[in-house]
Amino acid sequence: MATTTPVTRNSFSIPSLISIVAAIGAFMTGSAILTMVLAVVAILFGILGVIISLSPVKRGGVASTFGILAGGAGIIAAIVRAIMWMAG
């Protein structure tokens, strides 16, 4: 008697997707404070996404890593915007 194993699809984790959206949003804002907030959100959800992606059922490790790196770049961009705002 043959038994079948249910097919499960690998899916991206929600934190990895939030990380990407927050990282992209960090570069689309005009405010240094909002850029900083979105960058921190991208980093935190990116870390969570990397942890979740260790499961064989979930994907999103590369997307989460990209979110972490883009969040770091967003923090640098927020600092530059704040300096430019203070100087100008």
URLINMO-V629918 format. One line per field, one symbol per residue. burial: + if it has 9 or more other C-alpha atoms within 8 Angstrom, else -. A space follows every 10 residues. Layout:
# URLINMO-V629918
burial = ???
This chain:
# URLINMO-V629918
burial = ---------- -++-++++++ +++++++-+- -+-+++++++ ++++++++++ -++---++++ +-++++++++ +++++-+++- ++------
